[in-house]
Amino acid sequence: MPAASYRDLDKGYRALGLEEKKKGHVWWGISPISNEIVTIVVHEHAGGRDISKGLLDKYIKELGFKNDKEFFEFLNKI
């Protein structure tokens, strides 16, 4: 799995139509993949930092992706 940063997640959140409720803190919306409400909190200064595998997997599953490979394929298409 390639390393992912919080910027990668932000890119995915925007592409999925989630709203940034509080700049750098809370992303909220309905995932078009899982059709469920998603609320994800990201630290304000985390942008360029790599995200841990466990946390990345948690966020990816909340968004409705099956695994990290599917998420990265999605990111490469946008």
Biotite code that builds the C-alpha atoms (Angstrom):
import biotite.structure as struc

atoms = struc.array([
    struc.Atom([0.000, 0.000, 0.000], chain_id="A", res_id=1, res_name="MET", atom_name="CA", element="C"),
    struc.Atom([1.365, 3.433, -0.830], chain_id="A", res_id=2, res_name="PRO", atom_name="CA", element="C"),
    struc.Atom([1.651, 5.909, 2.005], chain_id="A", res_id=3, res_name="ALA", atom_name="CA", element="C"),
    struc.Atom([-1.320, 8.231, 2.324], chain_id="A", res_id=4, res_name="ALA", atom_name="CA", element="C"),
    struc.Atom([-1.345, 11.698, 3.791], chain_id="A", res_id=5, res_name="SER", atom_name="CA", element="C"),
    struc.Atom([-4.236, 13.621, 5.208], chain_id="A", res_id=6, res_name="TYR", atom_name="CA", element="C"),
    struc.Atom([-4.185, 15.697, 2.006], chain_id="A", res_id=7, res_name="ARG", atom_name="CA", element="C"),
    struc.Atom([-5.041, 12.511, 0.084], chain_id="A", res_id=8, res_name="ASP", atom_name="CA", element="C"),
    struc.Atom([-8.045, 12.024, 2.341], chain_id="A", res_id=9, res_name="LEU", atom_name="CA", element="C"),
    struc.Atom([-9.098, 15.655, 1.888], chain_id="A", res_id=10, res_name="ASP", atom_name="CA", element="C"),
    struc.Atom([-8.947, 15.189, -1.885], chain_id="A", res_id=11, res_name="LYS", atom_name="CA", element="C"),
    struc.Atom([-11.161, 12.112, -1.595], chain_id="A", res_id=12, res_name="GLY", atom_name="CA", element="C"),
    struc.Atom([-13.630, 13.838, 0.730], chain_id="A", res_id=13, res_name="TYR", atom_name="CA", element="C"),
    struc.Atom([-14.052, 16.741, -1.686], chain_id="A", res_id=14, res_name="ARG", atom_name="CA", element="C"),
    struc.Atom([-14.499, 14.394, -4.649], chain_id="A", res_id=15, res_name="ALA", atom_name="CA", element="C"),
    struc.Atom([-17.201, 12.485, -2.753], chain_id="A", res_id=16, res_name="LEU", atom_name="CA", element="C"),
    struc.Atom([-19.054, 15.717, -2.033], chain_id="A", res_id=17, res_name="GLY", atom_name="CA", element="C"),
    struc.Atom([-18.470, 15.852, 1.714], chain_id="A", res_id=18, res_name="LEU", atom_name="CA", element="C"),
    struc.Atom([-18.577, 19.298, 3.282], chain_id="A", res_id=19, res_name="GLU", atom_name="CA", element="C"),
    struc.Atom([-15.811, 20.791, 5.367], chain_id="A", res_id=20, res_name="GLU", atom_name="CA", element="C"),
    struc.Atom([-17.879, 21.946, 8.334], chain_id="A", res_id=21, res_name="LYS", atom_name="CA", element="C"),
    struc.Atom([-15.042, 23.546, 10.244], chain_id="A", res_id=22, res_name="LYS", atom_name="CA", element="C"),
    struc.Atom([-11.843, 24.246, 8.306], chain_id="A", res_id=23, res_name="LYS", atom_name="CA", element="C"),
    struc.Atom([-9.338, 21.510, 8.962], chain_id="A", res_id=24, res_name="GLY", atom_name="CA", element="C"),
    struc.Atom([-11.460, 19.816, 11.574], chain_id="A", res_id=25, res_name="HIS", atom_name="CA", element="C"),
    struc.Atom([-14.703, 18.144, 10.563], chain_id="A", res_id=26, res_name="VAL", atom_name="CA", element="C"),
    struc.Atom([-15.821, 16.629, 7.254], chain_id="A", res_id=27, res_name="TRP", atom_name="CA", element="C"),
    struc.Atom([-19.495, 15.715, 7.031], chain_id="A", res_id=28, res_name="TRP", atom_name="CA", element="C"),
    struc.Atom([-21.877, 14.378, 4.440], chain_id="A", res_id=29, res_name="GLY", atom_name="CA", element="C"),
    struc.Atom([-23.464, 11.317, 2.915], chain_id="A", res_id=30, res_name="ILE", atom_name="CA", element="C"),
    struc.Atom([-21.079, 8.967, 1.169], chain_id="A", res_id=31, res_name="SER", atom_name="CA", element="C"),
    struc.Atom([-22.303, 8.259, -2.370], chain_id="A", res_id=32, res_name="PRO", atom_name="CA", element="C"),
    struc.Atom([-20.676, 4.840, -2.091], chain_id="A", res_id=33, res_name="ILE", atom_name="CA", element="C"),
    struc.Atom([-22.305, 3.563, 1.108], chain_id="A", res_id=34, res_name="SER", atom_name="CA", element="C"),
    struc.Atom([-25.247, 6.032, 1.227], chain_id="A", res_id=35, res_name="ASN", atom_name="CA", element="C"),
    struc.Atom([-24.563, 6.535, 4.927], chain_id="A", res_id=36, res_name="GLU", atom_name="CA", element="C"),
    struc.Atom([-23.814, 9.668, 6.918], chain_id="A", res_id=37, res_name="ILE", atom_name="CA", element="C"),
    struc.Atom([-20.093, 10.179, 7.413], chain_id="A", res_id=38, res_name="VAL", atom_name="CA", element="C"),
    struc.Atom([-18.434, 12.440, 9.984], chain_id="A", res_id=39, res_name="THR", atom_name="CA", element="C"),
    struc.Atom([-14.638, 12.451, 10.031], chain_id="A", res_id=40, res_name="ILE", atom_name="CA", element="C"),
    struc.Atom([-12.457, 14.621, 12.237], chain_id="A", res_id=41, res_name="VAL", atom_name="CA", element="C"),
    struc.Atom([-8.987, 15.608, 11.001], chain_id="A", res_id=42, res_name="VAL", atom_name="CA", element="C"),
    struc.Atom([-6.489, 17.666, 12.978], chain_id="A", res_id=43, res_name="HIS", atom_name="CA", element="C"),
    struc.Atom([-6.066, 21.184, 11.620], chain_id="A", res_id=44, res_name="GLU", atom_name="CA", element="C"),
    struc.Atom([-2.282, 20.923, 11.078], chain_id="A", res_id=45, res_name="HIS", atom_name="CA", element="C"),
    struc.Atom([-2.149, 17.321, 9.837], chain_id="A", res_id=46, res_name="ALA", atom_name="CA", element="C"),
    struc.Atom([-2.177, 18.100, 6.076], chain_id="A", res_id=47, res_name="GLY", atom_name="CA", element="C"),
    struc.Atom([1.216, 16.792, 4.985], chain_id="A", res_id=48, res_name="GLY", atom_name="CA", element="C"),
    struc.Atom([1.569, 14.039, 7.563], chain_id="A", res_id=49, res_name="ARG", atom_name="CA", element="C"),
    struc.Atom([1.239, 10.379, 6.699], chain_id="A", res_id=50, res_name="ASP", atom_name="CA", element="C"),
    struc.Atom([-1.774, 8.649, 8.163], chain_id="A", res_id=51, res_name="ILE", atom_name="CA", element="C"),
    struc.Atom([-1.389, 5.360, 10.047], chain_id="A", res_id=52, res_name="SER", atom_name="CA", element="C"),
    struc.Atom([-2.600, 2.181, 8.332], chain_id="A", res_id=53, res_name="LYS", atom_name="CA", element="C"),
    struc.Atom([-5.222, 1.471, 10.999], chain_id="A", res_id=54, res_name="GLY", atom_name="CA", element="C"),
    struc.Atom([-6.737, 4.936, 10.885], chain_id="A", res_id=55, res_name="LEU", atom_name="CA", element="C"),
    struc.Atom([-6.650, 4.984, 7.083], chain_id="A", res_id=56, res_name="LEU", atom_name="CA", element="C"),
    struc.Atom([-8.517, 1.660, 6.982], chain_id="A", res_id=57, res_name="ASP", atom_name="CA", element="C"),
    struc.Atom([-11.103, 3.029, 9.427], chain_id="A", res_id=58, res_name="LYS", atom_name="CA", element="C"),
    struc.Atom([-11.735, 6.155, 7.335], chain_id="A", res_id=59, res_name="TYR", atom_name="CA", element="C"),
    struc.Atom([-11.831, 4.193, 4.073], chain_id="A", res_id=60, res_name="ILE", atom_name="CA", element="C"),
    struc.Atom([-14.454, 1.803, 5.443], chain_id="A", res_id=61, res_name="LYS", atom_name="CA", element="C"),
    struc.Atom([-16.530, 4.718, 6.780], chain_id="A", res_id=62, res_name="GLU", atom_name="CA", element="C"),
    struc.Atom([-16.517, 6.209, 3.282], chain_id="A", res_id=63, res_name="LEU", atom_name="CA", element="C"),
    struc.Atom([-17.779, 2.916, 1.856], chain_id="A", res_id=64, res_name="GLY", atom_name="CA", element="C"),
    struc.Atom([-14.680, 1.619, 0.052], chain_id="A", res_id=65, res_name="PHE", atom_name="CA", element="C"),
    struc.Atom([-13.867, -2.088, 0.399], chain_id="A", res_id=66, res_name="LYS", atom_name="CA", element="C"),
    struc.Atom([-10.133, -1.597, 0.880], chain_id="A", res_id=67, res_name="ASN", atom_name="CA", element="C"),
    struc.Atom([-7.260, 0.825, 0.407], chain_id="A", res_id=68, res_name="ASP", atom_name="CA", element="C"),
    struc.Atom([-6.612, -0.371, -3.150], chain_id="A", res_id=69, res_name="LYS", atom_name="CA", element="C"),
    struc.Atom([-10.128, 0.671, -4.182], chain_id="A", res_id=70, res_name="GLU", atom_name="CA", element="C"),
    struc.Atom([-9.661, 4.057, -2.459], chain_id="A", res_id=71, res_name="PHE", atom_name="CA", element="C"),
    struc.Atom([-6.350, 4.755, -4.236], chain_id="A", res_id=72, res_name="PHE", atom_name="CA", element="C"),
    struc.Atom([-7.844, 3.744, -7.598], chain_id="A", res_id=73, res_name="GLU", atom_name="CA", element="C"),
    struc.Atom([-10.615, 6.279, -6.921], chain_id="A", res_id=74, res_name="PHE", atom_name="CA", element="C"),
    struc.Atom([-8.051, 8.976, -6.063], chain_id="A", res_id=75, res_name="LEU", atom_name="CA", element="C"),
    struc.Atom([-6.091, 8.284, -9.258], chain_id="A", res_id=76, res_name="ASN", atom_name="CA", element="C"),
    struc.Atom([-9.247, 8.781, -11.369], chain_id="A", res_id=77, res_name="LYS", atom_name="CA", element="C"),
    struc.Atom([-10.035, 12.231, -9.975], chain_id="A", res_id=78, res_name="ILE", atom_name="CA", element="C"),
])
